[in-house]
């Protein structure tokens, strides 16, 4: 059943987004445009996402310039990646235009809705997407904001007519503290985002704060298997005086409230059996790998906590067929499949490589083109990244993708390569991305799978590899 479109907060009636092409920013901009706001913004380069926003009537400038800020702008929306010296941000401050963090803008959009917030070091985008697709398939018309596109540029967000709002909750800069969900999912808790967290203690404290934001009578869905999530559950119970807070644990552990008893690979899909309220339930997950199955079960538990019938939701979850950059098949040429993976943390890399191994034929080789993401992450986790690459048959390692960071002396992709070789991996450095298609074409044989892996622009190489293989 549809609900009336909520009114816009006055500050967000004519917003200007700096970095509007980013995954999180573009989603909020899209929802605001669909709700009637006059949205504008800028980004460093044009993109398919920018074109998708323009199709909604959004004004998108390329490049950053104070002149892009209209006289009628009611707020400037920024993410933590926007530098203080950005000319549009400086102009907003000079003119007294309110500056709003993207998390506060998203929180304002969720006001009046029934939010589900999906958190964790890994798996947020997939789990949020699974919920958005399944709830949509059931006719519940959810709104959603996801950190990746479902099937096309601009499909990372939608203003729906229903009461439920599903949102990816980003812990990287503590911005998920802005949300007050009815149901929160925590998939896992690991050390990451080293520029913002100095220790696991700080990360646990941050996730406890997030759990404390759950609305009265709400529910925390949390992994019963992942050690960090188990520790978080203990801390939530110990630190939060919240007898009203329901805690639902999910996983393969014997004590899990929603217990996974089997995950059976079926090619590029999986069959999952769970026990919930003492009753077994089997359903299909249309993507490979145990970790995706666990994400689906977390989504199932969250939907049930919102009052969605479990059998209907389980069937609807099979409608999810993946999200761009999450083990996305880019194509096949000369008998070689090219798959794109967003994995950039060692746990994600290991999970995706294991998933591909389980789906590949017995004679197929797995070849990886890996691009480390961020100097701070490579400094702290480069050895673990290298160890993960030992699961591939051969790997090319590119230079570090800096994103928002400045170079750090002595921190290069050599850290990953040295660790990979120490783990017995067949790995080589490639400093020129332009050479990758030729090098991969020389390595790959019919039946092989090629993974472009990382959170940076390594994703652009998949089509080029396919073109070279075709030629």
N, C-alpha and C positions, 0 to 999 in steps of 0.2 A: 504494500500500500504506500502510495507516495505521500510525502509530507511537504508543506509549503517551503519554498526557498527562504532560508533565514536572511534577515537583513544584514548588510555589510557593516562592520565597524567603521565609523567615519574616517579613521586614519587610513583605511584600506580601500577607500572608494576610488582613488586615483594614484595607485602606488607605482613606484619606479624600482625595478629590481636590478641590482648590480651583479652581473654574472648570471643572467636570466637563463642561459642555456644549460646550466648545471642540472643534474638529475633532481636534486631536492628543490631547487629554486624554480625550475620550469613547472614542476607539478603544482606548487602553490599558486604560481601565476596562472596556470590553466584553470584551476578551480575558481579563482577570483574572477577570471574573465567569464567563465560559465555562469557565475552568480551575478554578473552585471557590472563588475568594476571596469573602469577605463585603465587598462594595464599597459605599462611601458617598461622598457628595460634595455640593458646593453650587455654585450659579451665581446670577448676578444676576437672571435671569428664566427662566421656564418656557419650554419649547421642545419641538418634535417629537423632537429628539435626547434630551432628558431623559425623555420618555415611552418612547422605545425602550429606554433603559437601565432604566427601572422595570420594563419587561416582562421583563427578564432577572433581576429581583430586586434591582437596585441601589437603594439609598436615596438619593434626590435631594432636597436642601433648596433652597428658593428664598430668596435673600438670604444674606449672610455674617454669621455670629454664632458667637462662641466656644462657645456651647452646642451647636452642631451637631457638635462634636468628641466622639465617644464615648469612654468610659473605656477601652474595649478596643481603640482604634485603634492599629495597629502602625506606621503611617507616614503622613505627610502628603505627598501628591504635588502639586508645583507646576510651573508653567511660568515662563518669564522674564517673562511679562506680569503676574504676581501681585505687587502692591506689598508692601513690607515691613511697612506698617502694617495689612495685612489682619488682622482680629481672630482668625480661625482660625489663621493662621500664627503670630501672636503667642502664642496659647494653646498651640500645639504646642511652641514654644520654651520657654515657661514650665514646661511639664510634662515636658520632656525627650523628647518624641516625635520620632523621626527625621524629618527633612525630606528628601525625595527629589525630584530634578529629573525631569521626565517622560522625558527622554532616558535617564537611568539606569534608570528603570523599564522602558522599552522594551528597553534593552540586556539587562536581566535576563530578559525574556521571550524574547529571541532566543538566549539561552544554550542550547547543545545542539542548535540548529537549523542549517540551511544558509542563512544570510541573503543576500539581495540588497538592497543599499541604493541608493536612487535619489536622486541629488543634482543640484544645478544651480540657477541663478537662476530659471529658468522651466521648466515642463513636468514637474516632479516628480510631481504628483498624477496627471496623465494617464498618464505612463509606468508608474508603480506600478500604476495601475488596469488598464492593458493587460496587464501581467504577471499580476496576480491573476486576471483573467478568463480569460486564455488557459491558464494552468497549471491552473485549476479545470476548464476545458472538457476538458482532457486527462486528468482524473481524478487529478491529483497532489495534490489536497487541500491547497493551500498555506495557511499562516497569512498574514495581511496586516494592515498598519496604514497607512492612507492619509489624506491631509489633506483629503479631500472624500468625499461619499457617492456610491456607484456609481449607485443607482437609488431609494433610499428613505432616510429618516432612520435613522441607526444602521448603515448598510451600509458604513461606512468602515473596518471592522475585522472580523476573524474568526479564531477559533482553529481551524485545520484539523488533520486527522490526519496530514498528510504531513510530510516533513522540511524543505521549503523555507519560508522566512519572507521575504516581500517587504515592505519598509518604506520609506516616504518619509523621507529624511535631510535634516533642516532645517539649513541653514548660517547662518540669520539670527543666532543667538546662539552659534554654534560648538558647539551641542549634538551635532552629528553626529560629533564626535570621540569620543563614548562608544561608537560601534559598531565591531565588527570583522567586516565582511562577508566572505563567500567571493567574491562578485562585487559590485563597485561600479560604478554608472553615473554619469558626469558629463556632463550634457547641454550645459551652457554655463556660463561664468563671467563675470559682469558686476558693475559697482558697484551695490550696493543695500544696504539696511539700514544707513543712514547713522548711526543712533544707536549702532551697534556696531562699524562699520568706518570708519576714517578715510581709507583709501586702497585702491587696487587692490592694492598690495603686501601689505597686511594680508589681503585676500581670497585672494590667491594662496597666501600662507603657510598660511592656514586650510585651503584645499583640498589642499595638499601634505600637511599633517598628516593629513587624512582619508584620502588615498590610502595613506599610510604605515600606516594601521590595517588594511588589507586582510590577511586571513589568509595565512600562508605557502602558496605555490602558487596563490594566488587570481588574479583577473583584474580589471583596470580597463578598462571600456568607456567610451570618450570620443569626443566629436565631433571629426571631422577638418576641419570647416568653420568653426565659430564661433571667432573670433580668441582669445577668452579661454581657451577649452578647448585650442586648439592651443598657446598659451603655457604652460598648465598642464602639458600632456604633456611639453613640453621641460624644464620645471622638475622634474617627477617623475623623468624619466630622469637629470637632472643631479644632483639632490640626494639621491635615495633609493638606497642601495646594496642594491637588491632584484633580484638576477638571477632570483629565483624568481617575480617578479611578471609575469604576462602582461598586455600592453597591446594592446587591440583598438580600432582607430579606425574610426568609422563616419561616412558622409557622402557627399556628391557629389564630393569631391576625388579626383583621379586616384589618389593614393597611399593612399586609405582601404582598410583591410583588408576592410570590408564596404561596398562602393561602391554608392551609389544612382545608377542610370543613368536613371531616369524616374519622375516622379510625374504621373499623368494624372488630372485632375479628372473625376469621374463624378457630377455633381449634388452631393448631400450626402455622397458617398463619394470615395475616391481609389484608383487602381490604382498599386501601387508595384512597380518592378522593381529588384532588387539583384543584384550579383555577389558571391558568397561562395565562397571556395576555387576560383575560376576558373569557377564554374557560375552561370548566370543563374537567378533565381527571381522569380516574379511573384505577388503576393498583394494582397488587398483590405484597405483600412483604412476602416472604416465611419463615419468622421467627415471633414469637409472640411478642406483646408488642408495646405500643404507642411510646416509645422512639426509637425503631428500625424503626418504620414507619417514624418518623421525620428524622432519619438519612438517610433513603432512599430518602426523598424529598430533603434534602440538596445535596445528590449525583446527583439527577436529575437536580437540578438548576445549579450545577457546570458543568455537561456535556453539558447542553444547552448553557452555557456561552462559552464553547469551540467549539460550532458550531455543536454539535451532534443533529440530529432531535429528538424532544421531544417524539413523539409517539414510535419511535424505541427504544429509551433509556428506556422509561417506561416499555416496554415489556421485554427488556433485563434484567432489574433489578430483575425480578422474577426468573432469573436463579441463583441468589445468595441464597444459602441454609444454610449459617452460616459459622462461623470460629471457629477453635478449641478454647475451653475454654470460648466461649461466648454463654452461654445457650446450651452447646453441650450435646446431649443425649449420655451418655456413654454405656447405655444398660438397659435391664430389666431382673429381676429375681424375682421369687415368687410373681409376680404381682406388683412389686415395680420398678418404673423408677428412674434411677440415672442420674442426670444432673450435669454438671460442669460449674461453673460460675467464671469468673475472677474478678468479682466485689469486690472492696476493699475500695472504697470511699462510704460514706453513700448514696449519690445520686444514685450511680450505684447499690448499694445493694437494695435500695427501688425500683428502676426501674425494676430490674430483678425479685424481689419477686412479684411485681405487675403483671409483664408479666406472670409469672408462675401461679399466682392465676387466671388470665383471661383464661389461657389455660387448667387449671385442671378441673376435674369433680367436681360436687357440694359436693360430700362426700370425696374427696381426701384431705389428710393432707399433708402439706408442712413441711418437716423436713430439717434442715440446719446444716451442719458442717462448722463452720466459723473459719477462721484463720486470725486474725488481721495482717496487713502488715506494718512494720516499727514502731519503737518506737516513732519517731517524729510525724507520722500521728496519732497513737493511743493516744498520749498525747493531741493533739489538737482536734481530732474528735472522740475519744472513746465514748463519750456520745451519739453522733449522730449515731454511728455504732450500739450501743445498742438499740436505739429507732427503727432503721430500722428492727432489729431482731424481734420486736413485730409483724411484718407482718407474721412471720412463726408460725406454730402450736407448734413447739418445736425446740430448738437449742442446739448444743454442741459447746462450744467455746474453741479453742485450744490456746496454748501459742503463743506469738507474733513471727512472722517470721521476723528475723532481716535484711535479705538481706545484704545491704552494711553498715548497721549501727551497732555501738556498743551499748550494753544495757544502758538504762538510769535508774538510781536509782528511784524506786517507780513507774515506768511505766510498768504495766503488763496488761494482758488481763482481770484482775479483773475490770478495769475501764469500759470495755465493758459490762461485766456481771452485774455489779451493775446498770448501766444505763438501761440495758434490763429489769431487774427485776422491776425497778422503773416504766418502761413503761408497766408493766403487762405481760411481756413475760415469757414463760416457758423455762428456760435456765439453763444449767449446765456446769461446767468447766470440761475439759478433758486434763490433762497434758501429757498423754501418747498416742501418735498417734497410737501406736500399738493396743490399746484397741478399737479404733473407730469402726472397722467393727463389732465386737461383740456387742458393745453397740447399734449401729444403727440397727443391725439385731433384737435385742430385742425390739426395739421401733417400727419398720416399720410393716405395715400391707398391704395386697393386696389393690392396688389402690392408695397408697401413692406415693409421689414424694420426693426424697432425693436430696438436693443440696449441693455439696461440693463447698464452696465459699471462694475466696481470691486469691491473686496474688502470693502466695508462693507455697510450695510443698504439700499443701492440695489437689491439683489436683491428686496426686498419690493415694489417698485413694479411689477414685471412683471404679476402678477395684477390689480392695480388698473388698469393701462393696458388690459388685455384686457376687464375689466368695463366700463370707460368706453366702449371701442370697441363693445362688444356692445349698450350701452344706446342 
